[in-house]
Amino acid sequence: MKIMSLQFSSELHQTYVLSLEIEKPDRFEYWVTEHMRVSGIYWGFVAMSIMNALDRMDTAKAAQFILSCQKDDGGFGGHVVHDSHLVSTYNAVQVLAMTGNLDKIDADKIATWINSLQNEDGSFSGDKWGEIDTRFVYCAFGTLSLLKKLDKIDVKKAVEWILSCKNFDGGFGVVPGAESHAGQTFCCVGALAIVNGLDLIDKDLLAWWLAERQLPNGGLNGRPEKLADVCYSWWVLSSLAALGRVDWIDSKALTDFILSCQDLEDGGISDKPGNIRDVYHTCFGCTGLSLLGHEGLAPVDYRFCLPKTVVDNLQLPEVPPLTL
């Protein structure tokens, strides 16, 4: 498998994503990824949108499947046979936004369900089973913002909990006291950006920690002493974009790292050079390159990981600066 190139192979990557539309129930991989079907559609649609090729996808069929995953409680499962979860609900709403189908869901019902998941300390459980994670605050904020229903939860209480997850190095962990992680940091920074609360954190301290994630090979890692991974081209870079400090890293080196992870025979992007491609890393490779201003790619909104045009078309209400 050839992997080295400094050119972005858009057509190859589009062909790869299109191949994922074909259901393959005779394959083991089809069933072990069942619980991620909604998220998989989201990753594929974002990648195609950033490559200006969403019109090549069967958006009507995808939207119909997404709608079939909504449960009686208002949330969405990762598949028709799975329970509601905040992550799959957010991804479902994102897909419906990209396909122009938000008017086909009951936004108040979704908001009521999300409200039921907020805990006394402001945190959110991902589902009725009670797991708590900074990812879930972000998914709650993102979903409700896209639906224009942020007033249905206690935003200030949630932000106080987010800030309790901040560490001495400026980064954020999964829960209070947990080590800083770039993925969790994105969730907290993204959530704060959605509610206009970024002035509540030390931007320089956090940006320094994020910039330290860049390794000599140009790639970004999620925490100290870990290898670079293409997905952090989104988690780290979008956080830096929110902080207005993308120029704190070597953009050329990161671009070269992402491009070196391309599969130039069958399309798609992997986590590291020479590894097997997948739709998750293809998505975040594309969005990372978009944030870097790579030629030919559509702009991405760093808060929602959606094409900027999609978010602009929703005409979300302006959020005043958050004070606690």
Rosetta blueprint (number, residue, H / E / L):
1 M L
2 K L
3 I L
4 M L
5 S L
6 L L
7 Q L
8 F L
9 S L
10 S H
11 E H
12 L H
13 H H
14 Q H
15 T H
16 Y H
17 V H
18 L H
19 S H
20 L L
21 E L
22 I L
23 E L
24 K L
25 P L
26 D L
27 R L
28 F H
29 E H
30 Y H
31 W H
32 V H
33 T L
34 E H
35 H H
36 M H
37 R H
38 V H
39 S H
40 G H
41 I H
42 Y H
43 W H
44 G H
45 F H
46 V H
47 A H
48 M H
49 S H
50 I H
51 M L
52 N L
53 A L
54 L H
55 D H
56 R H
57 M L
58 D L
59 T H
60 A H
61 K H
62 A H
63 A H
64 Q H
65 F H
66 I H
67 L H
68 S H
69 C L
70 Q E
71 K L
72 D L
73 D L
74 G L
75 G L
76 F E
77 G E
78 G L
79 H L
80 V L
81 V L
82 H L
83 D L
84 S E
85 H L
86 L H
87 V H
88 S H
89 T H
90 Y H
91 N H
92 A H
93 V H
94 Q H
95 V H
96 L H
97 A H
98 M H
99 T L
100 G L
101 N L
102 L H
103 D H
104 K H
105 I L
106 D L
107 A H
108 D H
109 K H
110 I H
111 A H
112 T H
113 W H
114 I H
115 N H
116 S H
117 L L
118 Q E
119 N L
120 E L
121 D L
122 G L
123 S L
124 F E
125 S E
126 G L
127 D L
128 K L
129 W L
130 G L
131 E L
132 I E
133 D L
134 T H
135 R H
136 F H
137 V H
138 Y H
139 C H
140 A H
141 F H
142 G H
143 T H
144 L H
145 S H
146 L H
147 L L
148 K L
149 K L
150 L H
151 D H
152 K H
153 I L
154 D L
155 V H
156 K H
157 K H
158 A H
159 V H
160 E H
161 W H
162 I H
163 L H
164 S H
165 C L
166 K E
167 N L
168 F L
169 D L
170 G L
171 G L
172 F E
173 G L
174 V L
175 V L
176 P L
177 G L
178 A L
179 E L
180 S L
181 H L
182 A H
183 G H
184 Q H
185 T H
186 F H
187 C H
188 C H
189 V H
190 G H
191 A H
192 L H
193 A H
194 I H
195 V L
196 N L
197 G L
198 L H
199 D H
200 L H
201 I L
202 D L
203 K H
204 D H
205 L H
206 L H
207 A H
208 W H
209 W H
210 L H
211 A H
212 E L
213 R L
214 Q E
215 L L
216 P L
217 N L
218 G L
219 G L
220 L E
221 N L
222 G L
223 R L
224 P L
225 E L
226 K L
227 L L
228 A L
229 D L
230 V L
231 C L
232 Y H
233 S H
234 W H
235 W H
236 V H
237 L H
238 S H
239 S H
240 L H
241 A H
242 A H
243 L H
244 G L
245 R L
246 V H
247 D H
248 W H
249 I L
250 D L
251 S H
252 K H
253 A H
254 L H
255 T H
256 D H
257 F H
258 I H
259 L H
260 S H
261 C L
262 Q E
263 D L
264 L L
265 E L
266 D L
267 G L
268 G L
269 I E
270 S L
271 D L
272 K L
273 P L
274 G L
275 N L
276 I L
277 R L
278 D E
279 V H
280 Y H
281 H H
282 T H
283 C H
284 F H
285 G H
286 C H
287 T H
288 G H
289 L H
290 S H
291 L H
292 L L
293 G L
294 H L
295 E L
296 G L
297 L L
298 A L
299 P L
300 V E
301 D E
302 Y L
303 R L
304 F L
305 C L
306 L E
307 P E
308 K H
309 T H
310 V H
311 V H
312 D H
313 N H
314 L H
315 Q L
316 L L
317 P L
318 E L
319 V L
320 P L
321 P L
322 L L
323 T L
324 L L
